[in-house]
Amino acid sequence: MTHDLGIEALATLGVVAWLASVGCARHHVYDFHLTGPGIHPAVTLGGAEMVEDRDVRLEILVDVAAAAVLLDITNKTDEVLQVEWAAITLTRSDGRVTSLRPDVDLGWIQPHETIAARLFAIALPSSGSEAAAHEGQIFQLNLPAVVRREPRLYHHALRAHVH
């Protein structure tokens, strides 16, 4: 009986030690918000923010847990809109550039239509001082497109908030 009690006590100590170590690893949650003029806030809490010009409307949401940027692009013109899907990037404040790729081939966007894109892969630390260091940092989403047969490069700044 003494032997069994010792094993139970040891197991309990192991669980307590594990819980203590989990408590020490502080996990952070990121929120990204568009910055700059003409930004329309999210309609719902945690939803996409929107920015638009006379030709294109973009709804942008960064989902760090899914390692993706969710992007709805609406072509407001009467001509097809060509997004250069293979050339979309995210530039970090330290100058590092990450290529973002859609999970499926999306093609061109027809006049007055919207395409939803899931762009992968962003990788950000989820804990520790590396994650906390991203607080307030600016990330720039760079989206090249051909609009009305003219090349354009849309730049949208996203400010990171780390909780």
C-alpha positions as CSV (number, residue, x, y, z in Angstrom):
1,M,0.0,0.0,0.0
2,T,2.8,2.4,0.8
3,H,4.3,1.8,-2.7
4,D,1.0,2.7,-4.4
5,L,0.6,5.9,-2.4
6,G,4.1,6.9,-3.4
7,I,3.3,6.5,-7.1
8,E,0.1,8.5,-6.7
9,A,2.0,11.3,-4.9
10,L,4.6,11.3,-7.6
11,A,2.0,11.4,-10.4
12,T,0.2,14.3,-8.6
13,L,3.5,16.2,-8.4
14,G,4.1,15.6,-12.1
15,V,0.7,17.0,-13.0
16,V,1.2,20.0,-10.7
17,A,4.7,20.6,-12.3
18,W,3.2,20.4,-15.8
19,L,0.4,22.8,-14.9
20,A,2.9,25.2,-13.5
21,S,5.0,25.1,-16.6
22,V,2.0,25.6,-18.8
23,G,1.1,28.6,-16.7
24,C,4.5,30.2,-17.3
25,A,4.3,30.0,-21.1
26,R,2.3,33.1,-21.8
27,H,0.4,32.7,-25.1
28,H,-0.4,35.9,-27.0
29,V,-3.3,36.7,-29.3
30,Y,-2.9,39.0,-32.3
31,D,-5.3,41.5,-33.8
32,F,-4.5,43.4,-36.9
33,H,-6.2,46.6,-37.9
34,L,-5.9,48.6,-41.1
35,T,-4.4,52.0,-40.8
36,G,-4.6,55.0,-43.0
37,P,-7.4,57.2,-44.6
38,G,-10.6,55.7,-45.9
39,I,-10.7,52.6,-43.7
40,H,-14.1,51.2,-42.8
41,P,-14.2,49.4,-39.5
42,A,-15.4,45.8,-39.2
43,V,-19.2,45.5,-39.1
44,T,-19.0,42.7,-36.5
45,L,-16.5,42.2,-33.7
46,G,-13.5,40.3,-35.0
47,G,-14.7,40.8,-38.6
48,A,-12.9,42.1,-41.7
49,E,-12.1,45.8,-42.2
50,M,-12.7,47.4,-45.5
51,V,-11.0,49.8,-47.8
52,E,-12.0,50.8,-51.3
53,D,-11.4,53.1,-54.2
54,R,-13.5,53.7,-57.3
55,D,-12.4,50.4,-58.9
56,V,-11.8,47.8,-56.1
57,R,-13.1,47.0,-52.6
58,L,-11.0,45.0,-50.3
59,E,-12.1,43.3,-47.1
60,I,-9.1,42.2,-45.0
61,L,-8.9,40.0,-41.9
62,V,-5.6,38.5,-40.6
63,D,-6.3,35.1,-38.9
64,V,-3.0,34.3,-37.2
65,A,-4.4,31.1,-35.7
66,A,-5.0,29.8,-39.2
67,A,-1.8,31.4,-40.5
68,A,-3.8,33.1,-43.2
69,V,-4.9,36.5,-44.5
70,L,-8.6,36.4,-45.5
71,L,-9.3,38.7,-48.4
72,D,-12.5,39.5,-50.2
73,I,-11.9,41.4,-53.4
74,T,-14.7,43.1,-55.3
75,N,-14.3,44.3,-58.8
76,K,-16.3,47.4,-59.1
77,T,-15.4,48.0,-62.8
78,D,-17.0,46.9,-66.0
79,E,-13.8,45.1,-67.0
80,V,-12.1,41.9,-65.7
81,L,-9.7,42.5,-62.8
82,Q,-6.5,40.5,-62.8
83,V,-4.9,39.9,-59.4
84,E,-1.3,38.7,-59.6
85,W,-1.9,36.0,-57.0
86,A,1.6,34.6,-57.0
87,A,3.1,38.1,-56.3
88,I,1.1,39.1,-53.1
89,T,3.4,39.8,-50.2
90,L,3.4,40.9,-46.6
91,T,6.3,43.1,-45.5
92,R,7.1,43.3,-41.9
93,S,8.4,46.4,-40.1
94,D,11.9,44.8,-40.0
95,G,11.9,44.5,-43.8
96,R,11.3,40.8,-44.0
97,V,9.0,39.9,-46.9
98,T,6.6,36.9,-46.8
99,S,4.9,35.6,-50.0
100,L,1.3,34.9,-49.5
101,R,-0.4,32.3,-51.8
102,P,-4.1,31.5,-52.2
103,D,-5.2,27.9,-51.2
104,V,-6.9,27.5,-54.5
105,D,-6.4,28.9,-58.0
106,L,-8.7,31.9,-58.2
107,G,-8.2,33.3,-61.7
108,W,-9.6,36.7,-62.8
109,I,-12.4,38.6,-61.2
110,Q,-15.3,39.3,-63.4
111,P,-17.0,42.8,-63.4
112,H,-19.1,43.5,-60.3
113,E,-18.1,40.1,-58.7
114,T,-16.4,39.3,-55.4
115,I,-13.8,36.6,-54.8
116,A,-12.9,35.3,-51.4
117,A,-9.2,34.4,-51.0
118,R,-7.4,32.6,-48.2
119,L,-3.8,33.6,-48.5
120,F,-1.2,31.4,-46.7
121,A,1.3,31.4,-44.9
122,I,2.1,33.8,-42.2
123,A,3.9,32.5,-39.2
124,L,4.2,34.6,-36.1
125,P,5.4,33.5,-32.6
126,S,2.6,32.8,-30.2
127,S,4.4,33.3,-26.9
128,G,7.3,35.0,-25.2
129,S,9.1,38.2,-25.9
130,E,9.3,37.6,-29.7
131,A,5.5,37.7,-29.8
132,A,5.2,40.7,-27.5
133,A,7.8,42.6,-29.6
134,H,5.2,42.7,-32.5
135,E,3.0,45.0,-30.5
136,G,2.3,48.2,-32.5
137,Q,4.4,47.0,-35.5
138,I,3.2,47.8,-39.0
139,F,2.9,45.0,-41.6
140,Q,2.2,46.0,-45.2
141,L,0.0,43.9,-47.4
142,N,1.1,44.4,-51.1
143,L,-1.4,43.4,-53.7
144,P,-0.4,43.7,-57.4
145,A,-3.3,43.8,-59.9
146,V,-4.2,44.9,-63.3
147,V,-7.2,47.2,-63.2
148,R,-8.7,48.7,-66.3
149,R,-5.7,47.2,-68.2
150,E,-3.3,49.2,-66.1
151,P,-0.9,47.7,-63.5
152,R,-1.5,48.8,-59.9
153,L,0.1,47.9,-56.6
154,Y,-2.2,48.2,-53.6
155,H,-0.4,48.8,-50.3
156,H,-2.3,48.5,-47.1
157,A,-0.8,48.9,-43.7
158,L,-1.9,46.7,-40.9
159,R,-0.9,47.5,-37.3
160,A,-0.4,44.5,-35.0
161,H,-1.9,44.4,-31.5
162,V,-0.6,41.7,-29.2
163,H,-2.7,40.7,-26.2
